[in-house]
Structure formats: structure tokens, C-alpha cells
Amino acid sequence: MSRRILIDPVTRLEGHGRIDIRLDDSGNVARAFFQVPDFKGFEKFCEGRAAEEMPALTQKICGVCPTAHHIAAVKALDDLFDVSPPPAARAIRELMHTAFVFEDHLLHLFYLGGPDILVDGQVHHLKRNVFGALETVGDALGRQAIRVRKKVRDLNAMVSGSALYPVCGLPGGVSRAVPRQARETIAATTAEALALARQLLVMFHDKVLKRKRFRDMARSSIFSLQTYYMGLVDTDGRVNFYDGRIRIVDPQGGTFAHFPADDYLNHLEERVAPGSYMKMLYLKKVGWKGYLDGLDSGLYRVGPLARLNAASGMATPLAQREYERLYAAVGGKPAHNTLLYHWARLIEVLYAAERMVELAASPDLTHPHVRDLPVRSPSTGIGVCEAPRGTLIHHYQTDVRAIVKRLNLLVATQNNAGAICLSVEKAARALIKNGRVTDKLLNGVEMAYRAYDPCLACATH
């Protein structure tokens, strides 16, 4: 007789989700579904509100990635009112966003998906958590990571007005300048962040990459998908969190599309998935072919590994060196194994730290001119940035008084939704055989989604 296995709730991610696994009469997996039962109505209840409220309102979708929504929202307002922020405002915005990506990736490393690779998955489930992760990295490095993450949060509070929910973004700039006397504190904090990032990569190579279990999993087809990849790139094709054009590469690494954010509707399409409140995105020109990977499937992925696959390199020297090291280890680009998201995430931690050091030294950071006033009657505005979990797009349509008539949010986890569902089913089919189900096997199935660091609260807006 067929059986049903329900992992409810799934663990160590933001939001509410479950995995529904159906076994056939032989005890093998017939189907596995990743479902999101949570519902939110952000796109609807933003209608009728002033567009200027969106940076403060949309970031309340989530307590993990509010800064990314704040940045995408203020960039959409720039576009809506046809105003470009001055260099000081751009520097302040990029610093707060980059600092946010840095500390959010650390959250994932220690609390969310990171324990899957830092802790041996065969140990007792009470060890597969932040305490097991801290035991692996060592007391000194663990305490340093907690201390530096707090300092980076404090830096963001100083720059953006709040450690969690920024309040500084305005169309055409930011609400206040960074005082000159704050530069020394910012420089010291970013230097500490860079030192920590370098130590974490040393730890990763020693504690994770040398472990046979991780090397085997990182080569295994169980956690591998041949998909398209998408991310923001700068004018030289390198990874950029704050600004750039969107680049999509195919499963062989060739450029499939390269376009500005305001052209996204010609490339990306949303669909509703039965049994889940998480809408999915797919490539419009390829089409929806179901939960399949390969060149003929419209599934694509975003986030750390996808950004590295879509880019020509990193914009800072130490991160570029580690980028080259990753692709040398896996035999070239693109890398398809989902567990490599963990390595890519640490490369981005290093890039974020290096970029923060550069911004801390920029003369623009403390310039007093931080806003240019809007000059156009509003109609449509589109903003994009790279959230920790992938590409984030805000699209607003308003009346002439800048009251929102329609709002569309394309969040990172929506981009990954189809691939997450396929990853979960592929892992379940490979790991569950002949009706044998154990806690450790089910943890292996959960690893397939945790590597993406999904944010389900954002994805069910």
C-alpha cells in the first residue's frame, strides 16, 4: 500500500513550508512536493498607498531581508520620479546594502543552511544546528563572527537609521549624510569584517572541503540540476549587489539574455503552482515545461552560485581569487551542484567585506549632498538589486499623485521556486528506497532546499 510522508514544518529557513512525499507500492518515491501554505497579500494592500511609503512598507514582508526590499523600493522610486541620486547617496545606499548581505550570509552560515555542511549529517539531530556549527568552527572564530556581525548591524543602524528596518531611503537619495567623524568607525568595522571573511574561508577549506562526505555530495547527481542562471552584473560583467544589468546564462554557460531591469517582463513569467501559495517564475522565451532541468526547460536559478555562474568574475581581488579556485575545483563553469551554493555564499561574504572597505574609503561617502529632488510626474517605476537570496525586482504603477494603482514584486525565492521543488523531489527519489525512511535520510532531503536559503515569507507576498 502506498504511503505518505509529511515533513511539516520544514526547518532552518525563513517562513512556513512543508514537504509532502508520496511513496508507491514498492516504497519508492512517486512524487514529492515542496509546499508553502502561508499567505500574505502585500501586492494588494499596497494599492491605494502613496508610492513614497513603499520603502518602509514592503520591507515588512520579512524580518530577514528587509534591507533588500528597501533598496529595490527606493530604486523603483528613482525610476518613478525620473531622478538620479547623487554619488554620496549611491555610496550610502550601496554600503548599507552590502553590509546587509554580509551579515545575512553569516546568519545562513551559522543558523540556517550552514549547519548542513559544517556538521556531519549523520550525527544526532540535536547537533545539526547553530550549536553544532559553532562547535565545528571553534569557540574563538564563532565568538568573533557573532561580535563582527553585531558591529556590522550597528554600522547599518548608524547609516540607515535602523539595524533591522532602514528608514533613510527617499526618491533621489537618502534622508541624511554620513558624518565625517563616523568614517573612522566605519573603516574599523569594515576592516574587521574583511579579516573575519578571510578566516571563515580558511575554516571552510579546512573543515568542509577536506571532508570526504562533502566532496562526494558536491560531485553527486543527487544535488545537481542543469539549469539557467541569472544575476546582476556591472559594465565589466562582474557580480554587483546594488546595480547593473540582468544577465542570464544557459546550462552550458552561454549568454541567453542581457537586459536592463525595466525589460524584465519580456524575459520572465510568473505562474501559480497548485498546492502552494508560492508563485513561480520561468523564462518566457523557453516556456514552462514542468519540473525538469536542461536546456529545454524554462527553470532558472538565482542567488550566490547563480550570480557567480552568470558573471564573468568578481569585482574585488580576494573574492576573484576564491572564485577562480571554486571553478578550478569543479572543472569549469557553470557549476550545477546545489551544495556549492554554500561555497559561493562565502565568496560573496569576502566580496561584500572587500567592497565595504572600498566604500568606507570613498570620498563620496561623507559628502553632504545626499539628495536630488524629483522632476517628473510619476507613472511607472522599476527597481532592482541583488538580495542575499537572489535578484529582487519592484515594479510600481501609480496615478499622477503617486498613489499606487498596481504593484508587482518578483522576489528571489520566486525565481528559485521551480528549482527548489525539483531539487527536493530529486533528492527524495535518490535517498528514499524500498520504504526505508530515517531522520538522517529526511535531513538529506531538506538539505536540497536549505542550500538556496529560501525566504518563504517574501515568496508568498
C-alpha angles and dihedrals in degrees: 000000000000119000136209123217118194123194099194119193106017111218144229099027136094114269136009125303144142140201118227112198121188119199123202125226090278093055094252125126114271096174138350124197130197104209134186111201096177119103131199130172104208096136091054103042091048087065112103093024125114112267090231088066093061098087089056097036104044093049088065087074088089143011093213104053107024096128092060091053090047091053095045089048096052090046088052088052090051088056093042093056096032096237130136119214116236119251093264092055092048090051092049093047093047092047093052092044094047091047088051093052089049096053094038091055088052089053089056093045095056106024112023126028098347096082088064089071101025093053124050106254091220094067124096115292091243087068096050096089144069092301092056090046092052090048089055098047093043133247096271096051092041092054091045091053092051092047095047093045089055091049091051089050089051089050089055091048089054094047102037102028096247136052092220112018112033117221102183105083118110133163105275097017143326135309100247142016126245108253116242091234089061093063094084092053092046092049092050093049094048091048089054090048091054092049090051093048091054092049092049091055091049088052091047093053092047102040103030114020093048091053111101093214093059094043090052093048091046089057096040123110088219091081099030129103127179100220143143117266132215136193146138116271132186126234090282093050095254128136114278125176099193108040147356142090125307115252125192123192127192125237090274092051098254119138110264099173139354117187146142118263093253089065095057095110090066091057111029130056131189126218136182116240118214113243096022138075090213110103115215132222127212138171109278096209093052097039135214109300098166129254097336133120130212138077094304095052122091092217116120135171137224135187133071101331092038091051091052092046092049095046132073091226147307125299096226127063103236093045090048090054091052091045090057090046092055095051092044088055095051097040102256143312139356104034112206106184110109093213088065086073085083093058092043090051091057090048087056090049087057092046091049091051093048091047092049089054089052093049092047088058095045115112088217093067096076099032110129096225102089105150142044116195122244117264106185136070106249127249114137132006132180126187131182138187138153111262115198088261096046147281115353123194128188118193121185130184116191143170122249090277090058093250110150113249096171134006129191124190121191105188129191098252090052088059089052097039098100092045091048090054092048092045092053094048093046092051092046092051092050098044104038113067133164093357094299108144125170136166090252093052092049089049087057089055090050091051087065092068101030093065088066090056090222121203105207095179088062094042094055096052 
